[in-house]
Amino acid sequence: MSATFIFPAASSSSSSYLSVVKHQTIRDTNTLTTNTIPSRRLDGGLSFTQHSHSTACVVDATRGPDFALQCNEATKERIRKLFHKVEFSVSSYDTAWVAMVPSPHSAKVPCFPECLHWVLHNQLEDGSWGLPHHQPLLLKDVLSSTLACVLALKRWGIGEQLISKGLRFIELNFASATDKDQYSPIGFDVIFPGMLEYAQHLSLKLHLESRVFNELLHKRAIQLTRSYDSSSLELNAYLAYVSEGMGELQDWKMVMKYQRKNGSLFNSPSTTAASLIHLHDSGCLDYLRGALKKFGNAVPTIYPINIHARLCMVDNLKKLGICRHFAVEIQNVLDETYRCWLQGEDEIFTSAGTCSMAFRILRGYGYNISSDPVAQFLEQEQCSGHLNDIYTMLDLYQALEMIIATDQPVSKKLNSSSLQSLIQRLSGEFYPPNGLTKQIHEQVDDVLKFPSHANLERVANRRNIKHYDVDNTRVLKTSYSSSNFGNKDFLTLAVEDFNLCQSIHRNELKQLERWLMQNRLDKLKFARERSAYCYFSAAATIFQPELSDARMSWAKNGVLTTVIDDFFDVGGSMEELNNLILLFKKYMFSFIFPLFLIFLGDFICVFLFKCLGLFGRWDVDVSTDCCSERVGIIFSALHSTISEIGDKASKWQARSVTRHITDIWLNLLNAMLREAEWARDMSVPTLDKYMANGYVSFALGPIVLPALYFVGPKLPDDVVKHPEYHSLFKLVSTCGRLLNDIRSFERESKDGKLNAVTLSVTHGNGRISEEAAIEGLSHRVEMQRKELLKLVLQREGSVVPSACKDLFWKMSKVLHQFYIKDDGFSSMGMANTVKAIIHEPITLNYLGDSKLITDYN
């Protein structure tokens, strides 16, 4: 039979606050009840809720599109309002510690009686304190919050019945304190035993199982010994962060080294309150007074957190694929965060999580900021006691990804061990997955599995929708939630938007298939039928409804380049290839002849063209000028598609751009012919010569460049001819050519085709193995990709509009995704992904009152 540990009965010498509180005026302008704390707008736009989740608008399809649209707009409006306020759950734990702070004028009265009043009026029915309807895996958190509230009441000698109920709850659930399946708040193994010792000092009577109690003390002793014996800056910060569990063991002067400009310790009300109890400090006092001035009579577990909360909103809206609906609000957040970054705002630079997220988001939007602050966190591994928070570790990892991709000098300093250390810390070994952390672990798995440079936006959106947690309860020293972090409205809008875009995409794919049939491209048996893949690559990157013309241009030209690549590769004879190019050149004269008329006059122009034998011959007769039916099909498809896309693009740009599109195609045809001639003549060009032609023959020109005319900005002719424009195209095309050659070199070597890998080995004169060649070319891909991203993010001195530069980066992502495992078209996994993005809508089901789950058809 287990023994029990019984604290001695209450001492009669305990100070009583009962007589004082009757005569004390409690500031109670925002009385907080047991189940809810009213939200109110305060200075700085921060509001406070006990347990807030926005009511999502569930669309009833039977009520028609007008109702759906109205509901959608209402959802957007609720989200917009969140940009102007930060809603945070109250922390019973932190409020209790603030309630324990004595007045600087008398140790017998509380400094913050309003917090004590809150504790008196917010005990839950089961005797505990904490978030209502707390998760079953958070019993350690509830035990900690309940004990803190009991200590606050006992400290001031009031609320005997509440104390009894609280103690009873602790006794009944005490075994959970050592349950490995329960989620442990940061510092629980130090703080909870420390509070039990304080309870003993206050003569509280607790019937506790001695085995559990001794195990808690043993864990605490081990953790403190390890921390004392270490010179780690991280562990020193950790000991300061959990000060309320240290009591007389703490070096309070050491703790004050971590005081921030706002007077707090780690922006934690509980740590600040514990320090103020043991060491009077005006900065700590001002910080707590400021927090209560904002929130009334209770505090959150972390404050301030405005910047972090709003960045979380921006991050979530982008990851869910709905950020375009809040462009103005997001821009305001970015500009404000950038201002705070330049001013050295404490909230950013003292928090690894906030600093990492701010850096990643600002750099991703093209703001020119230094990565040094993030690098310092990574180098020192000093995250102010929060290093064990999985959200912080994920933010650091994603920031490091951005540094590696965009900041070569700094990335060299951060050796590979930094990356491996983060990967290890994010693994299940450090953060065992459970029901509470399921979604964040799924997010971590995605981030580790899919590098940012190979993550297609719409594919990532769908995964993020699946893993999005509307509750999004997070745990520091205690649990907290925020409607800015997790919100049904975010998820509802994301699903509605995804399904709306998907329905448009399905219709466009049907149009593409009709176009393919109308142009008889299905009759070309040598060609791979890849219309779904070509369209998917567009829909997965430029998915917005208003970009339909860009998608269709991308997809149609993608189909045509695939057909023509196969024609030059395996389907056509040299006669047919030359015939196709000759016909195309004739077609181009229809654009050249008007220019001659303008500059040379009718008579001279006609005379010259007759002498050259070209007059009247640009009007191609497919029935007589084509040497085969296949040439006729391909030329006709090229002719009609270029005309269609050229006409549409000219309207978008308010100038004629068809000539530019034909030039793009002619460059490609000539590059493909050159490779065919090399193969015919069994020539072995140098690698440089091969690549100078190969980046063009890879055939991204007709796919990406015409699509740029449809993404919004005007592209004047001088921009199209600018070196920056060509550099963007050459970089992404070079990446594509090398990725293709690395993945397909074994097959192409057997077929006797030219390839960058085989050429590297051939010209290496026996000094370069296939493995070394692949390693060298892979490094070249990495360097080209980094240079591309640098150009894409560059603002100062750039002439190509950001929306256009983004398209080059999106294509780079497509290439890296397609060539992760094979030659881009062979993976069954890719086929399933195409199906999920274009054909399978997302459905939402409600479970109970608040839990929202995502289901796939």
C-alpha positions in Angstrom: 0.0 0.0 0.0 1.4 3.4 -1.0 2.4 5.8 1.6 1.2 9.4 1.6 3.1 12.6 2.2 1.2 14.9 4.5 2.1 18.6 4.9 1.6 19.8 8.5 -1.7 21.6 9.3 -2.0 25.3 8.7 -0.2 27.5 11.1 -2.0 30.2 13.0 0.8 32.6 12.2 -0.2 32.8 8.5 -0.7 36.4 7.5 -4.4 37.2 6.8 -5.5 39.5 4.0 -9.2 39.1 4.8 -9.5 42.2 6.9 -7.5 44.2 4.4 -9.4 43.1 1.3 -12.8 44.3 2.8 -11.5 47.8 2.9 -9.4 47.7 -0.2 -10.8 49.2 -3.4 -10.2 46.7 -6.3 -9.8 48.1 -9.8 -12.5 46.0 -11.5 -13.4 47.9 -14.6 -13.2 44.7 -16.7 -14.4 42.0 -14.3 -13.4 38.6 -15.6 -15.8 35.7 -14.9 -15.0 32.0 -14.5 -15.7 31.1 -18.1 -14.8 34.1 -20.1 -13.0 37.3 -20.1 -14.5 40.0 -22.2 -12.3 41.1 -25.1 -11.6 44.8 -25.3 -9.5 47.0 -27.4 -6.6 48.6 -25.5 -3.7 50.8 -26.1 -1.4 49.2 -28.7 -4.3 47.2 -30.1 -4.1 44.3 -27.6 -7.2 42.6 -26.3 -7.6 39.7 -23.9 -9.8 36.6 -24.0 -10.1 33.7 -21.7 -10.8 31.1 -24.5 -11.6 32.7 -27.8 -12.3 31.0 -31.1 -14.1 32.9 -33.8 -17.3 31.3 -35.1 -16.6 30.1 -38.6 -19.2 30.6 -41.2 -20.3 27.3 -42.5 -21.6 27.6 -46.0 -24.9 25.9 -46.8 -24.8 25.1 -50.5 -28.6 24.9 -50.7 -28.9 28.7 -50.0 -27.2 29.7 -53.2 -24.1 31.5 -54.3 -25.1 34.9 -52.9 -25.3 33.5 -49.4 -21.9 31.8 -49.9 -20.4 35.1 -51.1 -21.9 37.0 -48.2 -20.6 34.5 -45.7 -17.1 34.5 -47.3 -16.9 38.3 -47.0 -18.0 38.2 -43.4 -15.2 35.7 -42.7 -12.7 38.0 -44.4 -13.9 41.0 -42.3 -13.5 39.1 -39.0 -9.9 38.2 -40.0 -9.1 41.8 -41.0 -10.2 42.9 -37.5 -7.6 40.6 -36.0 -4.8 42.6 -37.6 -5.8 45.5 -35.4 -5.9 43.5 -32.1 -4.1 40.6 -30.5 -6.3 38.3 -28.5 -4.6 36.2 -25.9 -5.9 33.7 -23.3 -5.5 34.6 -19.7 -2.9 32.7 -17.7 -4.1 31.6 -14.3 -0.6 30.6 -13.4 1.0 34.0 -14.2 -1.9 35.9 -12.6 -1.5 33.9 -9.4 2.2 34.8 -9.2 1.5 38.4 -9.8 -1.1 38.2 -7.1 1.6 36.9 -4.7 3.7 40.1 -5.0 3.6 42.1 -1.8 3.1 45.9 -1.8 6.4 47.8 -1.7 4.9 49.7 1.3 3.7 46.7 3.3 4.5 43.0 3.1 1.1 42.2 4.6 -0.9 43.4 1.6 -0.8 42.5 -2.1 0.7 44.9 -4.6 -1.9 43.8 -7.1 -5.2 43.0 -5.3 -7.0 42.9 -8.6 -5.1 39.8 -9.6 -6.1 38.2 -6.3 -9.7 39.1 -6.9 -9.4 37.4 -10.3 -8.1 34.2 -8.7 -11.0 34.3 -6.2 -13.6 34.5 -9.0 -12.2 32.1 -11.6 -11.9 28.7 -10.1 -13.4 26.0 -12.3 -16.1 23.5 -11.2 -13.6 20.7 -10.7 -11.6 22.8 -8.3 -8.8 23.6 -10.8 -7.7 26.8 -12.4 -6.6 27.1 -16.0 -8.2 27.2 -19.5 -11.8 26.0 -19.5 -12.2 22.6 -21.2 -8.5 22.0 -21.0 -7.0 19.2 -23.0 -6.6 15.8 -21.2 -2.9 15.8 -21.9 -2.3 19.1 -20.1 -2.9 17.9 -16.6 0.6 18.9 -15.6 -0.2 22.4 -16.7 -3.5 22.4 -14.8 -1.8 21.1 -11.7 0.8 23.8 -11.9 -1.8 26.6 -12.4 -4.0 25.2 -9.7 -1.2 25.0 -7.1 0.0 28.6 -8.0 -3.6 29.9 -7.4 -3.9 28.0 -4.1 -0.5 29.5 -3.0 -1.7 33.0 -3.9 -4.9 32.6 -1.8 -3.0 30.9 1.1 -0.3 33.6 1.0 -3.0 36.3 1.8 -5.1 34.1 4.0 -8.4 34.1 2.0 -10.6 31.7 0.1 -10.4 28.7 2.4 -13.2 26.8 0.5 -11.4 27.5 -2.8 -8.2 26.3 -1.3 -9.8 23.1 -0.2 -11.3 22.4 -3.6 -8.0 23.2 -5.2 -6.0 20.9 -2.9 -8.5 18.1 -3.5 -8.0 18.5 -7.3 -4.2 18.3 -6.9 -4.5 15.2 -4.7 -6.7 13.4 -7.1 -4.5 14.1 -10.1 -1.1 14.1 -8.5 0.0 10.9 -10.3 -0.1 12.9 -13.5 2.8 14.9 -12.4 5.2 12.1 -13.3 3.1 10.6 -16.2 5.4 10.5 -19.2 2.4 10.6 -21.6 1.4 14.0 -20.2 2.8 17.1 -21.9 5.3 18.9 -19.6 5.3 22.7 -19.6 8.7 24.3 -19.8 10.4 24.1 -16.4 7.7 21.9 -14.8 10.3 19.6 -13.2 11.8 22.6 -11.4 8.8 24.8 -10.8 6.2 22.3 -9.6 8.4 20.7 -6.9 9.5 24.2 -5.9 5.9 25.3 -5.4 5.2 22.2 -3.4 8.1 23.2 -1.1 6.5 26.7 -0.8 3.2 25.1 0.0 4.9 23.2 2.8 6.4 26.5 4.0 2.9 28.0 4.1 1.7 25.0 6.1 -0.7 23.7 3.5 -2.0 20.2 4.1 -1.7 18.0 1.1 -2.1 14.2 1.0 0.3 13.2 -1.7 1.7 9.9 -2.8 5.2 9.7 -1.5 6.6 7.8 -4.5 5.4 10.5 -6.9 6.6 13.3 -4.6 10.0 11.8 -4.2 10.3 11.2 -7.9 9.5 14.9 -8.5 12.2 16.0 -6.1 14.7 13.6 -7.6 14.1 15.0 -11.1 14.4 18.5 -9.9 17.7 17.8 -8.1 19.1 16.1 -11.3 18.1 19.0 -13.5 19.4 21.7 -11.1 22.7 19.8 -10.7 23.2 19.5 -14.4 22.4 23.2 -14.8 24.8 24.3 -12.1 27.6 22.2 -13.4 27.2 23.6 -16.9 28.6 26.8 -18.3 26.0 26.8 -21.1 24.5 30.2 -21.6 21.3 28.5 -22.6 21.1 26.6 -19.2 21.9 29.8 -17.3 19.0 31.5 -19.1 16.8 28.5 -18.4 17.5 28.7 -14.6 16.6 32.4 -14.7 13.4 31.8 -16.7 12.1 29.2 -14.1 13.0 31.4 -11.1 9.6 30.9 -9.4 10.6 27.3 -8.8 14.0 28.1 -7.3 13.0 30.0 -4.2 16.0 30.6 -1.9 18.3 28.6 -4.2 18.2 31.3 -6.8 20.9 33.8 -7.4 18.5 36.8 -7.9 21.3 39.2 -9.0 22.2 36.8 -11.8 18.5 36.6 -12.8 18.4 40.4 -13.1 21.1 40.2 -15.9 18.3 39.0 -18.1 16.1 42.0 -17.5 14.8 43.7 -20.7 14.3 47.3 -21.6 10.6 47.0 -20.6 11.6 45.9 -17.1 10.5 42.3 -17.5 12.4 39.1 -17.3 11.9 37.2 -20.6 8.5 39.0 -21.1 7.2 36.6 -18.5 4.9 38.0 -15.9 5.5 35.0 -13.6 9.3 35.2 -13.7 9.1 39.0 -13.3 6.7 38.6 -10.3 8.9 36.0 -8.6 11.9 38.3 -9.0 9.9 41.2 -7.6 8.9 39.1 -4.5 12.6 38.4 -3.7 14.3 41.5 -4.9 12.5 44.8 -5.2 13.1 46.4 -8.6 11.3 49.4 -10.0 11.6 48.1 -13.6 9.9 44.8 -12.7 7.2 46.7 -10.9 6.6 49.1 -13.8 6.4 46.2 -16.2 3.6 44.4 -14.2 1.8 47.7 -13.6 1.9 48.3 -17.4 0.6 44.8 -18.1 -2.4 45.2 -15.7 -3.1 48.7 -17.1 -3.7 47.0 -20.5 -5.5 43.8 -19.3 -7.4 44.9 -16.2 -7.1 42.3 -13.5 -5.3 39.3 -15.1 -2.2 38.7 -17.2 -1.2 36.4 -20.1 1.7 34.1 -19.9 3.8 36.2 -22.2 3.7 40.0 -22.9 4.3 41.9 -25.1 3.8 39.6 -28.1 2.1 42.0 -30.6 4.8 41.6 -33.3 5.0 37.8 -33.0 1.2 37.4 -33.1 0.8 39.5 -36.2 3.7 37.8 -37.9 2.0 34.5 -37.1 -1.1 35.8 -38.8 0.9 36.7 -41.9 2.7 33.4 -41.9 -0.5 31.4 -41.5 -2.5 33.3 -44.1 0.4 32.8 -46.6 0.8 29.1 -45.8 -3.0 28.5 -46.2 -3.0 30.3 -49.6 -5.3 33.2 -48.7 -2.8 36.0 -48.1 -3.9 37.8 -51.3 -7.2 38.7 -49.7 -5.4 40.7 -47.0 -2.6 42.4 -49.1 -3.1 45.9 -47.5 -3.1 44.5 -43.9 -0.1 42.3 -44.5 1.9 45.2 -46.1 1.2 47.3 -43.0 2.4 44.5 -40.7 5.6 44.1 -42.8 6.3 47.8 -42.8 5.8 48.1 -39.1 7.9 45.0 -38.4 10.7 46.4 -40.6 10.5 49.7 -38.7 10.9 47.8 -35.4 13.7 45.8 -36.8 15.6 48.9 -37.8 15.0 50.4 -34.4 16.3 47.4 -32.6 13.0 46.5 -30.9 13.5 44.4 -27.8 10.5 42.2 -28.6 12.2 41.0 -31.8 15.8 40.7 -30.8 15.4 39.1 -27.4 13.2 36.2 -28.7 14.7 33.6 -31.0 11.2 32.7 -32.3 10.2 36.2 -33.1 13.6 37.2 -34.6 13.7 34.1 -36.8 10.1 34.5 -38.0 10.6 38.3 -38.7 13.8 37.6 -40.6 12.3 34.8 -42.7 9.2 36.7 -43.6 10.8 40.1 -44.2 13.6 38.6 -46.3 11.0 36.5 -48.2 9.2 39.7 -49.1 12.3 41.4 -50.4 13.3 43.5 -47.4 17.0 44.0 -47.1 17.8 43.0 -43.6 20.8 41.4 -42.0 20.8 37.7 -40.9 23.3 38.4 -38.1 20.8 38.5 -35.3 19.4 35.1 -36.3 22.9 33.8 -36.7 23.8 34.8 -33.2 21.0 32.7 -31.8 22.1 29.8 -33.9 25.7 30.1 -33.0 25.2 30.6 -29.3 22.1 28.4 -29.0 21.0 30.9 -26.4 17.2 31.3 -26.8 16.4 32.9 -23.4 15.0 29.8 -21.8 12.7 29.0 -24.7 15.0 26.7 -26.6 12.9 23.7 -25.8 9.8 25.2 -27.5 9.2 23.3 -30.7 7.7 26.3 -32.4 10.9 28.3 -31.7 13.0 25.5 -33.1 10.9 25.3 -36.2 11.2 29.1 -36.7 15.0 28.8 -36.3 15.2 26.0 -38.8 13.2 27.8 -41.4 15.2 31.0 -40.9 18.4 28.9 -41.3 17.0 27.6 -44.6 16.6 31.2 -45.8 20.1 32.2 -44.6 21.6 29.2 -46.5 19.6 30.1 -49.6 20.3 33.9 -49.7 23.3 34.7 -47.5 26.4 32.8 -48.5 29.0 34.6 -46.3 26.9 34.0 -43.1 25.9 30.4 -44.1 29.6 29.5 -44.3 30.0 30.6 -40.7 27.1 28.4 -39.7 28.6 25.0 -40.4 26.5 22.0 -41.1 26.4 21.1 -37.4 23.9 24.0 -36.8 21.5 22.5 -39.3 22.0 18.9 -38.0 21.5 20.1 -34.5 18.2 21.8 -35.4 17.0 18.7 -37.3 17.9 16.5 -34.2 16.1 18.8 -31.8 13.0 18.9 -34.0 12.9 15.1 -34.1 10.6 13.0 -32.0 13.5 12.2 -29.6 13.3 15.8 -28.2 9.6 16.4 -28.7 7.7 13.0 -28.5 4.6 13.3 -30.6 1.2 13.0 -28.8 -2.4 14.1 -29.3 -1.6 17.6 -28.2 1.4 18.1 -30.6 0.2 16.1 -33.6 -0.4 19.0 -35.9 2.9 20.8 -35.1 4.8 17.5 -35.6 3.1 17.1 -39.0 4.2 20.6 -39.9 7.8 19.8 -38.7 7.8 16.6 -40.8 6.7 18.6 -43.9 9.3 21.2 -43.4 12.1 18.6 -43.0 10.8 16.5 -45.9 10.1 19.3 -48.4 12.8 21.9 -48.7 11.5 25.4 -49.4 13.1 25.6 -52.8 11.1 22.5 -54.0 7.8 23.2 -52.3 5.0 24.1 -54.8 2.7 26.7 -53.3 -0.6 25.0 -53.8 0.7 21.6 -52.8 2.0 23.2 -49.6 -1.3 25.0 -49.1 -3.2 21.7 -49.1 -0.8 20.1 -46.6 -1.0 23.1 -44.4 -4.8 23.1 -44.5 -4.7 19.5 -43.4 -2.3 20.2 -40.5 -3.8 23.5 -39.4 -4.9 23.4 -35.8 -7.8 25.8 -35.0 -7.2 25.4 -31.3 -3.4 25.8 -31.6 -2.8 25.6 -27.9 0.8 26.3 -27.2 2.7 25.6 -24.0 5.5 27.6 -22.4 5.4 27.5 -18.6 1.7 27.2 -19.0 -0.7 26.7 -21.9 -2.0 29.6 -23.9 -4.0 30.1 -27.0 -4.7 33.0 -29.4 -7.2 33.5 -32.1 -4.3 35.2 -34.0 -2.5 31.8 -34.0 -5.3 29.3 -34.4 -8.7 30.4 -35.9 -11.6 28.6 -37.5 -12.1 31.6 -39.9 -8.6 31.0 -41.3 -9.4 27.4 -42.0 -12.9 28.0 -43.4 -11.7 30.7 -45.8 -8.7 28.6 -46.9 -10.9 25.6 -47.7 -13.5 27.7 -49.5 -10.8 29.4 -51.5 -9.0 26.2 -52.3 -12.1 24.5 -53.6 -13.1 27.6 -55.6 -9.8 27.8 -57.3 -9.8 24.1 -57.8 -13.1 24.2 -59.6 -11.7 26.9 -61.9 -8.6 24.7 -62.5 -10.7 21.7 -63.4 -12.6 23.7 -66.0 -9.3 25.1 -67.4 -7.8 21.6 -67.7 -10.9 20.5 -69.7 -10.3 23.5 -72.0 -6.7 22.4 -72.4 -7.7 18.9 -73.3 -10.2 20.3 -75.9 -7.4 22.5 -77.3 -5.1 19.5 -77.6 -7.8 17.5 -79.5 -8.7 20.5 -81.7 -5.1 20.9 -82.7 -4.8 17.1 -83.3 -1.8 16.8 -81.0 -3.3 13.6 -79.8 -2.6 12.1 -83.2 1.2 12.4 -82.7 1.9 8.9 -81.3 5.6 9.6 -80.6 4.8 12.4 -78.2 4.2 11.9 -74.4 0.7 13.0 -73.4 1.5 15.3 -70.5 -1.3 17.9 -70.5 -2.3 17.2 -66.9 1.3 17.6 -65.7 1.8 20.7 -67.7 -1.4 22.3 -66.4 -0.6 21.1 -62.9 2.7 22.9 -62.9 0.8 26.1 -63.6 -2.1 25.6 -61.2 0.2 24.6 -58.4 2.2 27.9 -58.6 0.0 30.6 -60.2 -3.4 29.4 -58.8 -5.2 32.7 -58.3 -8.5 32.9 -60.3 -7.5 36.2 -62.0 -4.4 34.6 -63.5 -6.2 32.2 -65.8 -4.6 33.6 -68.9 -1.1 33.1 -67.4 -2.0 29.5 -66.5 -3.3 28.7 -69.9 -0.4 30.3 -71.7 2.0 28.3 -69.4 0.1 25.0 -69.9 -0.4 25.2 -73.6 3.2 26.2 -74.3 4.2 23.4 -71.9 2.3 20.9 -73.9 3.8 22.2 -77.2 7.4 22.2 -75.9 7.0 18.6 -74.7 5.6 17.6 -78.2 8.3 19.4 -80.1 11.0 18.1 -77.7 9.9 14.5 -78.5 9.7 15.4 -82.2 13.3 16.6 -82.3 14.4 13.8 -79.9 12.8 10.7 -81.4 9.8 11.5 -83.6 11.1 13.5 -86.6 13.6 13.1 -89.4 16.2 15.8 -90.1 14.1 16.7 -93.2 11.0 17.2 -91.0 13.0 19.3 -88.4 14.4 21.6 -91.1 11.0 21.8 -92.8 9.3 22.9 -89.5 11.9 25.6 -88.9 11.6 26.9 -92.4 7.8 27.1 -92.1 8.2 28.9 -88.8 10.6 31.4 -90.3 8.1 32.1 -93.1 5.5 32.7 -90.5 7.8 35.2 -88.8 8.0 37.3 -92.0 4.4 38.3 -91.5 5.8 40.4 -88.6 8.9 41.6 -90.4 7.4 42.7 -93.7 5.3 45.6 -92.1 8.5 47.0 -90.6 10.2 47.0 -94.0 7.3 48.8 -95.5 7.6 51.5 -92.9 11.3 52.0 -93.1 12.0 51.2 -96.8 8.8 52.0 -98.7 6.6 49.8 -100.8 8.6 49.7 -104.0 12.1 49.0 -102.5 10.6 46.4 -100.0 8.8 44.4 -102.7 11.9 44.6 -105.0 14.2 43.2 -102.2 11.8 40.5 -101.2 11.3 39.4 -104.9 15.1 39.2 -105.3 15.3 37.1 -102.2 12.5 34.9 -103.4 10.4 35.6 -100.3 7.7 37.9 -101.4 4.3 36.5 -100.6 5.6 33.3 -99.1 5.1 33.9 -95.4 1.5 32.9 -95.8 2.1 29.1 -95.2 -0.1 26.6 -97.0 0.0 23.6 -94.7 -1.4 21.2 -97.4 1.5 21.9 -99.8 4.4 23.4 -97.7 4.6 20.7 -95.0 6.7 17.6 -95.9 4.6 15.4 -93.6 1.3 15.3 -91.7 3.2 15.5 -88.4 5.0 18.7 -89.4 1.6 20.1 -90.5 0.0 19.3 -87.1 2.9 20.8 -85.1 3.2 23.9 -87.3 -0.6 24.6 -87.2 -0.7 24.2 -83.4 2.3 26.5 -83.0 0.8 29.1 -85.4 -2.7 29.2 -83.8 -1.4 29.1 -80.2 1.2 31.9 -80.7 -1.5 34.0 -82.4 -4.0 33.4 -79.6 -1.5 34.0 -76.8 0.0 37.0 -78.6 -3.3 38.7 -79.1 -4.3 38.2 -75.4 -0.9 39.3 -74.1 -1.0 42.4 -76.4 -4.3 43.5 -74.8 -2.8 43.0 -71.3 0.3 45.0 -72.2 -1.4 47.6 -74.4 1.3 47.0 -77.0 2.1 44.2 -79.5 4.2 41.4 -78.0 3.5 38.7 -80.5 6.9 39.2 -82.3 8.7 38.7 -79.0 6.8 35.4 -78.5 7.7 34.2 -82.0 11.4 35.1 -81.3 11.3 33.0 -78.2 10.0 30.0 -80.1 12.5 30.4 -83.0 15.4 30.5 -80.5 14.1 27.2 -79.0 13.7 25.5 -82.4 17.2 26.5 -83.5 18.7 25.3 -80.2 16.9 21.9 -80.6 18.0 21.6 -84.2 21.6 22.2 -83.1 21.4 19.3 -80.7 19.9 17.1 -83.4 22.8 18.0 -85.7 25.3 17.1 -83.0 23.6 13.8 -82.6 23.5 13.2 -86.3 27.2 14.1 -86.8 28.2 12.3 -83.5 29.8 15.5 -82.3 31.0 15.9 -78.7 30.8 19.6 -77.8 32.6 21.0 -74.8 30.5 21.3 -71.6 30.4 25.0 -71.9 29.2 24.9 -75.5 26.7 22.3 -74.6 25.3 24.4 -71.7 25.3 27.6 -73.8 22.9 25.9 -76.1 21.3 23.6 -73.5 19.8 26.2 -71.3 17.7 27.4 -74.3 16.9 23.9 -75.6 15.6 22.9 -72.1 12.5 24.8 -73.4 11.5 27.0 -70.5 11.4 30.1 -72.7 8.0 29.6 -74.3 6.5 28.4 -71.0 7.7 31.2 -68.6 8.4 34.2 -70.7 5.0 34.7 -72.4 3.3 34.0 -69.1 5.1 37.1 -67.6 2.8 39.3 -69.7 -0.3 38.0 -67.9 0.7 38.3 -64.2 -0.2 42.0 -63.9 2.6 44.5 -64.3 3.4 46.2 -67.6 6.6 44.9 -69.2 8.1 47.5 -71.6 10.4 46.4 -74.4 13.4 47.9 -72.6 12.7 45.7 -69.6 12.4 42.6 -71.8 15.8 43.4 -73.3 17.4 44.2 -70.0 20.3 42.0 -68.8 18.4 41.3 -65.5 15.5 39.8 -67.4 17.9 37.5 -69.4 19.8 36.6 -66.2 16.7 35.4 -64.5 15.8 33.3 -67.5 19.3 31.8 -67.9 19.6 31.0 -64.2 16.3 29.1 -64.0 16.9 27.4 -67.3 20.4 26.3 -66.4 19.1 24.8 -63.1 16.5 22.9 -65.1 18.9 21.6 -67.7 21.3 20.3 -65.1 18.6 18.8 -62.9 17.3 17.0 -66.0 20.7 15.7 -67.0 21.6 14.5 -63.5 18.4 12.5 -63.2 18.3 11.1 -66.8 22.0 10.6 -67.6 21.9 6.8 -67.2 19.0 6.4 -69.6 20.4 9.0 -72.0 23.8 7.4 -72.0 22.3 4.1 -73.1 20.5 5.9 -75.9 23.7 7.7 -76.9 22.4 11.2 -76.2 24.4 14.2 -75.1 24.2 14.9 -71.4 26.1 17.2 -69.0 27.1 14.3 -66.8 28.6 12.2 -69.6 30.3 15.3 -71.1 31.9 16.1 -67.7 33.2 12.6 -67.6 34.3 12.5 -71.2 36.2 15.7 -71.1 37.7 14.8 -67.7 40.1 12.5 -69.4 39.6 9.8 -66.8 40.1 12.1 -63.9 36.3 12.6 -63.2 34.0 9.7 -62.2 30.3 9.8 -62.7 29.8 10.4 -59.0 32.2 13.3 -59.0 30.5 14.8 -62.1 27.1 14.5 -60.5 28.4 16.1 -57.3 30.0 19.0 -59.2 26.9 19.6 -61.3 24.6 19.4 -58.2 26.8 22.1 -56.5 26.4 24.2 -59.7 22.6 23.8 -59.5 22.8 25.0 -55.9 24.9 28.0 -56.7 22.6 29.0 -59.7 19.5 28.6 -57.5 20.9 30.8 -54.8 21.9 33.4 -57.4 18.4 33.2 -58.8 16.7 33.8 -55.5 19.1 36.7 -54.7 17.9 38.3 -58.0 14.3 37.6 -57.2 14.4 39.1 -53.8 16.5 42.1 -54.8 14.6 45.4 -54.7 17.2 48.1 -55.1 18.4 48.6 -58.7 16.0 46.0 -60.1 14.0 46.8 -63.2 11.9 43.6 -63.6 8.7 43.8 -61.5 8.5 41.6 -58.4 5.5 39.7 -59.7 7.4 38.7 -62.8 10.6 37.8 -60.9 8.4 35.6 -58.6 7.4 33.6 -61.7 11.0 32.6 -62.4 11.3 31.4 -58.8 8.0 29.5 -59.0 9.3 27.7 -62.1 12.5 26.9 -60.2 10.4 25.3 -57.5 8.5 23.3 -60.1 11.8 22.0 -61.5 13.2 21.0 -58.2 9.9 19.3 -57.2 9.7 17.4 -60.5 13.3 16.2 -60.4 13.5 15.2 -56.8 13.5 11.5 -57.6 13.3 11.0 -61.4 13.1 12.8 -64.8 10.1 14.8 -63.8 7.3 12.8 -65.4 7.7 9.3 -64.1 6.8 9.4 -60.4 3.5 7.8 -59.2 3.7 10.2 -56.3 3.5 13.1 -58.6 0.4 11.6 -60.3 -1.3 11.4 -56.9 -0.3 15.0 -56.2 -1.8 16.2 -59.5 -5.0 14.4 -58.6 -5.1 16.0 -55.1 -4.6 19.6 -56.4 -6.9 19.5 -59.5 -9.5 16.9 -58.8 -10.1 16.3 -55.1 -11.9 19.0 -53.2 -11.4 19.4 -49.4 -14.4 18.9 -47.1 -14.7 20.1 -43.5 -16.5 18.3 -40.7 -17.2 19.6 -37.3 -16.6 17.4 -34.3 -18.4 18.7 -31.2 -18.6 22.4 -30.6 -15.2 23.6 -31.5 -12.9 20.9 -32.9 -12.7 21.3 -36.7 -11.1 18.4 -38.6 -10.1 18.3 -42.3 -11.1 15.3 -44.4 -10.2 14.4 -47.9 -12.6 12.8 -50.5 
